[in-house]
């Protein structure tokens, strides 16, 4: 799995002009599911996201997690994170999982995150409009192949 994690003051996702989910302070996470991913990789990435210490403490050091600051997570499915432009300019998505594989794993990550901190989702496979008020900006990329 791959995740792009952004520290935000607020974030929201809408479909057809209707807000589906929104959060105040917390993390906006774009999650890509690869063909080889399973519940074990979902557990790895959920643990890493929940534990990321990228919020400032009283000494201005990034040492607090989203839970520590009372924040929330907005998790957005994004198969394009597995897009490869290695052989040209148009991305291929050969390493992206199919919807039948990716959707249950995406939902599983949401359920795992909800064990630690409130996590909301977008609409899997939907044409979503995501808005973010980035904090920093602080953006971290997580790839379970590197954990």
N, C-alpha and C positions, 0 to 999 in steps of 0.2 A: 504494500500500500504506500501511497505517497500523499503527503499532506502539506499544504501551504497554510501556515498559521500566522495570523495577523493580530497584533494587540490593538484593540479598538476602544474608543469611548462609547461607540454605539454602532450597530449594524442591523440591517433589515433585508428581507427578501420578499419580493412580490411576484405574482403571476397574474397576467391580464389586468394590471392596475390595482390588484387587491393584495394587501400585505398578508403574507402567510405566517411569517415569524419575525420577531425583532428582539434585540437585547440592548441593554445599556452596557456599561463597562464589562469587558471580557475578551473573548477570543472569537474571531471569525476564522473558520477553518474550511478550506476547500479540500475535499477528500477524493482521491482517485483509487480505484480498485483494479488491481492487475489480475491477469489470468491465473497466476499461481497462488493468489491469496486465499486464505481460509480463516476460520475462527481464531486460530493461534496468532496470525498476523494482525487480525483485528484487535485482539487483546493487547498485543505489543504496542500498537499505535495509540490505542485509547489510553493506556497507562502513561505513555510518553507525553501525549497532549495534556492530560490532566495534571501531570507533574511538572510541566515546563515552568521554570522559574524565570519569567520575563517581565514581571511587574516590579516596580521600584519599592524599596523599603524606606524607612525613615532616614537612612544614610545615602539615599539616591543610588543604591546598588540594585541590580536586577536579581532579587533573591526570593521573590514571592510568587506563588502559583495563582492561577485563576481562583481556586478555592480560597486561598489565603486572603484575597482581596474581596471576596463575596461576589465575584463576577459570574457570568454565564458564558455559554458556548453556543454559537450558531454554526452548525455543521451543514455544508452544502456539498452535494455529490457533484463530481467533476471528472468525467472520464477523460477529458482532454489532457489531464496531467500525465497520462501515459503516451501522449502524442510524440512521435519521433520525427525529426527533420534531418536525420543522419544522411538520407539519400535523396535530398532535394529540398524544395521549399514548401511543398504541401505536406502537412503532417500525416503520417499513417498511425493508425490506432491498433496495430496488430497485438500489442501487449495489454490492451485494455480488456477487462473482463466484460462478458456479455451482461445485459441487464438482469438476466435470470440468476446470475452468480453475484453480481455487484449489489443489487438492491437488498437482499437479505443481510449481506455483510455490512452495508451502510447502516441499516436499521440496527444491527447488532452493536456497531460502534456507538450509536446514539444511546442504546440501552446501557452499555458499559459505562459511558461517560456520566449518564444520569445516576449511577451509583455513587459518584463523587461530587458532581456539581450539576446544576440544571443545564441541560443541553436541549436545544431546539433544532429542528431540521427544516430543510426546504422541501421542494417537491421533486422526488427522484425522477430524472429524465425530463423534467419540465423546462420550459423556456422561461428562465428566471431572470429577474432584474435584482442585482445585489447592490446594496448601498452600504458604504462603510465610512465612518469617521475615524480614520486611523490615529493611533496614539503612538507617536514617535517620529516616524513610523518604525515599528519593530516587526520584521517579517522573518520567520524561520521555516526552513524546508525540512521535512522529515521523510525519510525513505526507509521502510522496514528492511530492505536489503542491506542497509548500512547499520542496523541495530544489532 
